[in-house]
Amino acid sequence: AARVAPGFAVNRLGQVLRLASPVDLALATAAAPGPTARLCLFDDCAPPASGDFIGAGGLWLLTIAPAFSEEGRAAVSGMGDVPGRCAIDAVAEGVQFRLLEIRQQVHGLSLTDPLLRNKLAYACFGVGVRPAWPVPLPANLPRRDDLIEALRKDGLTDAEVPLAIIAVGSTGNHLFTCNHSVRRALGPRREGVALDDIVRPRRAVLGEAMWSQFHDQLASSDALAVSARDRFAFLPAAGVLPTLSDAAAIAWFKGMTVRGPLHIDQAKVEPLLRASLTAPAIDTASDHALFLYRIAQDRMAGRNDCVIFASGHLPVAAEARFNLAHWDFANFALIP
């Protein structure tokens, strides 16, 4: 079963969907809904939609779509010799849920891959968030949610809003549920113009999704018990690791080029993390450097509350500056 929390969503047809209270779903596949599907109303669909219950391994996209139910009959007057008839009294609006299979072979995925969760997420974010995307400009293709767009050719309709990807093991065991890989905040979008993608707000929306996906996976898996490369093919341009020693933080990035940890003032933290939302993802297979930062005020208080990592392609946040550094918590100039 899966629980869907209350909230609002907007599909590609401009329809606003509202779930007023939590819903527990029995996971079963179903036929594709249309924009005016009359299937169910805040309850199990009746008659049940065709499909197979999930009993074996696979990857599934959970979606929500509008549904309508006809309620009551109302008499209407006839014209001339035509007798009066009954018509629908009211149409009640509701929502319906569906599971759409993500075919592993088609998308080059495997349930046994330890990087599966991360690879799935970045297949959804698309190649537009990777470092190589800007070349060539302006002839490049615009950014897209690549895996989601591919599924639109495989049964996903414009009436549906993706909610989560659910991975089920070969014995029917639940592997993980990933929400942030497919959910997006609302943002303007213009199709077909790559240069516009650089300045439009939607890139920051993708950055927020990358940020949330990373921290959700970090908190709900064994990712900290192994190295970054063991669970992540890509990392967001910046992120926050929980309480770790300097040695443990460096060891987590084993095999990658790391500088630091360096000290930054608390006033630098939010600007650094916000700037990262529009920066390319970190490729963990690359030898490009990333920086580790400690917040100076935490160290002054004798704490190791967190470690911030950031792509080396972002401006270095620990540059030496007069009258802004702290004794014993300053840095040498890193850039001539």
C-alpha angles and dihedrals in degrees: 000000000000130000119220115201123222119269149106132281136178121213128208091266090062094251116146115223122199128191107193099190139015116284127203111211131202103221112241133139119247143183119278115273123228126220090263100032113159099205115117146349120216090317143069111308114261120231091028115249117245118265146098127272114244107258103142137047122292150115119266136187113216113210139180124214138169121274132186133204128196113228129191132342128257127197118242127194122251127230121239110322093351109111121232116271137194124251135184111291098203142353113220118206123222142146136255133201130218140184118220119192118238104212106225097203093052093053098037096248133139131196090219095056110109088211093053098110093050094042090051091052094050091045085059094044089052135219089289091084094055124098095249096055099096092062115118105025133212093008095060123111118257120260117272138176088252103195094041091050090050090053090055086070090049102054107296109130132208088243091065129082116204113236107174147338114241121199119201123190126232091264093049094262119144111249101179146318117224117194104167096057092070105025120091134184114235115274138155115266134190119196124223103015114102096184091056089056090068096061102030121103093239092081089063088049088058089047090055090051092050090049093049094044092053096049092044091053091044091054098042103042143044092266095123092051091064133032127286091251091055093064108016130059088177135021129197114261089260136009144163125247119201125243108324134149117248090253093049092049092052091045091053088064092051112166093018128102108255133180121196147315088243127178123252130180118253089245090064097057103080097041089051094050094044091050089054093063092079097036124101120268120263112253104216091205091059124095092219111126126250127194130233119209136194121199106244094217091056091054092047088057091050095251135128095199098157147343120229118207123195137179115262087232090070118084109276107259096199100062115146114257131175118246093008102074128082127232110266089004100073129103136226115248108275099188121051 
